[in-house]
Amino acid sequence: MNALKFHFLIAVFILLSTSLFAQIDEHGPVDKNKPKEEKDDKEEKPKFKERLTFGGNLGAFFGTNTFVNINPLVGYKIKKDWVAGIGINYVYYNNPFFQGSLLGKSVWSRYYFLQQFFAHTEFESIRYTKSNFADLNKRNVNVALVGLGYQSNFFGISIMYDLIQDPYSPYSSPLIRVGGMFGIGN
């Protein structure tokens, strides 16, 4: 039995040492102390500013009913197909019966799949002011949006649903957004 154990240990040792040699690069061992320029041309991580994305939504119409929407977004590519960021949303509206404005700040995340399609989640905290002939109303509203979208180059469209469904939310579900994003570069 001792001879069997001895041969078994020798076989395991040989197998382990063979697999350890398999970890050596075919051009010789890699010197970790070499300067970065001399190392193989492996894909380097992009710099911080190369991972930034910019975009948003703009909308307006004027006349008896006036509506202006400005929604800039800034994101950071966590991975090639995953972007997360922050945004600001400003809306001004005016009609013969009331006028008001919304100011929101949001945190969002997008995951791109099938190259140009994406899943989108967003949490937005909105402060809105609305006045009519006699009243001035101010209110804070939270909105949690989830949805899907399509982006081709800069242009994008998404359809989202509000999970919180606050009765004072300025959004109806489904919410359709049209806008764009620079710097995605899938």
C-alpha positions in Angstrom: 0.0 0.0 0.0 2.8 2.4 0.8 4.3 1.9 -2.7 0.8 2.6 -4.2 0.5 5.9 -2.2 4.1 6.8 -3.2 3.3 6.3 -6.9 0.1 8.2 -6.6 1.8 11.2 -5.0 4.5 11.1 -7.7 1.8 11.1 -10.4 0.0 14.0 -8.7 3.2 16.0 -8.4 4.1 15.5 -12.1 0.6 16.5 -13.1 0.7 19.6 -10.9 4.1 20.7 -12.2 3.0 20.2 -15.8 0.1 22.5 -15.3 2.3 25.0 -13.5 4.6 25.1 -16.5 1.6 25.7 -18.7 1.2 29.2 -17.1 4.4 30.5 -18.5 4.1 32.6 -21.6 5.4 31.0 -24.8 7.8 33.9 -25.3 9.3 33.4 -21.8 8.3 34.6 -18.4 6.6 38.0 -18.2 8.6 40.6 -16.3 6.2 42.5 -14.1 8.9 45.1 -13.4 9.1 46.2 -17.1 7.8 49.7 -17.8 4.2 49.9 -19.0 5.3 50.8 -22.6 7.4 47.7 -23.0 4.6 45.3 -21.9 2.5 43.5 -24.6 -0.1 45.6 -26.3 -3.0 44.3 -24.4 -6.2 46.4 -24.3 -5.8 49.1 -21.7 -8.6 50.5 -19.7 -9.9 53.8 -21.1 -9.1 56.9 -19.1 -11.8 58.5 -17.0 -12.7 61.2 -19.5 -13.0 58.5 -22.2 -15.6 56.7 -20.2 -17.8 59.8 -19.8 -21.1 60.0 -21.8 -23.2 63.1 -22.4 -26.8 63.4 -23.6 -30.3 64.1 -22.6 -33.6 65.3 -23.9 -34.9 68.6 -25.2 -38.4 69.5 -26.0 -40.6 72.7 -26.5 -43.7 74.0 -28.0 -45.0 77.6 -27.8 -48.4 79.3 -28.2 -51.5 79.4 -26.0 -49.9 76.4 -24.2 -46.2 76.7 -23.6 -44.0 73.8 -22.7 -40.1 73.8 -22.4 -38.1 70.8 -21.2 -34.4 70.6 -20.7 -32.9 67.3 -19.4 -29.1 67.0 -19.5 -27.5 63.7 -18.5 -23.9 62.7 -17.7 -22.9 59.1 -17.4 -19.9 56.9 -16.8 -19.2 53.6 -18.6 -18.8 51.1 -15.8 -18.3 48.4 -18.5 -18.6 48.4 -22.2 -22.3 47.7 -22.1 -23.3 49.3 -18.8 -23.5 53.1 -18.2 -24.7 54.8 -15.0 -25.0 58.5 -14.3 -26.9 61.6 -13.0 -29.3 64.0 -14.6 -31.2 67.2 -14.1 -34.7 67.8 -15.4 -36.3 71.2 -15.8 -39.7 71.7 -17.2 -41.6 75.0 -17.6 -45.3 75.0 -18.6 -47.9 77.8 -19.0 -51.5 77.8 -20.2 -54.5 80.0 -19.7 -55.4 78.2 -16.4 -52.1 77.7 -14.6 -48.4 77.9 -14.9 -45.6 76.0 -13.2 -42.2 74.4 -13.2 -40.5 71.2 -12.3 -37.0 70.8 -11.1 -35.8 67.2 -10.7 -32.5 65.4 -10.1 -32.0 61.8 -11.0 -29.7 58.8 -10.8 -29.9 56.4 -13.7 -28.4 53.2 -15.2 -28.5 51.7 -18.6 -27.5 48.2 -19.7 -27.0 47.7 -23.4 -27.9 44.3 -24.9 -28.1 43.3 -28.6 -25.8 46.3 -29.3 -28.4 49.0 -29.7 -31.2 48.0 -27.3 -31.0 48.9 -23.6 -32.8 48.4 -20.3 -33.1 51.7 -18.3 -33.7 52.3 -14.6 -34.0 55.8 -13.1 -34.9 57.3 -9.7 -35.9 61.0 -9.9 -36.7 63.3 -7.1 -38.9 66.2 -8.4 -39.8 69.5 -6.8 -42.7 71.2 -8.6 -44.4 74.5 -8.3 -47.8 75.1 -9.7 -49.9 78.2 -9.5 -53.3 79.1 -10.7 -55.5 82.2 -10.0 -55.6 81.8 -6.3 -53.3 79.0 -5.2 -49.6 78.3 -5.1 -48.7 74.7 -4.7 -45.3 73.2 -4.0 -44.7 69.5 -3.7 -41.9 67.0 -3.7 -42.5 63.8 -5.7 -40.4 60.7 -6.2 -40.5 58.7 -9.4 -38.9 55.3 -10.1 -38.8 54.5 -13.8 -38.0 51.2 -15.5 -38.1 50.5 -19.2 -36.5 49.6 -22.5 -35.1 51.6 -25.3 -33.4 51.7 -28.6 -30.4 53.8 -29.6 -28.8 54.3 -33.0 -25.7 56.5 -33.0 -26.8 59.6 -31.0 -30.6 59.2 -31.4 -32.5 57.2 -28.8 -36.1 56.4 -27.8 -37.3 54.7 -24.7 -40.6 53.6 -23.1 -40.7 53.5 -19.3 -43.1 52.7 -16.5 -43.3 54.5 -13.1 -43.2 51.9 -10.3 -44.1 54.4 -7.5 -47.3 55.7 -9.2 -47.5 58.8 -6.9 -50.8 60.6 -7.7 -48.9 63.9 -7.9 -46.3 62.6 -10.3 -46.1 64.7 -13.5 -45.5 61.6 -15.6 -48.2 59.2 -16.9 -47.3 55.6 -17.5 -46.1 54.6 -20.0 -43.7 57.5 -20.5 -42.0 57.8 -23.9 -38.8 59.7 -24.1 -36.9 60.8 -27.2 -33.3 62.1 -26.9 -29.8 61.0 -27.3 -26.4 60.1 -25.8 -22.9 60.8 -27.0 -19.9 58.7 -26.1 -21.6 55.3 -25.8 -19.5 53.7 -28.5 -20.6 50.1 -28.2 
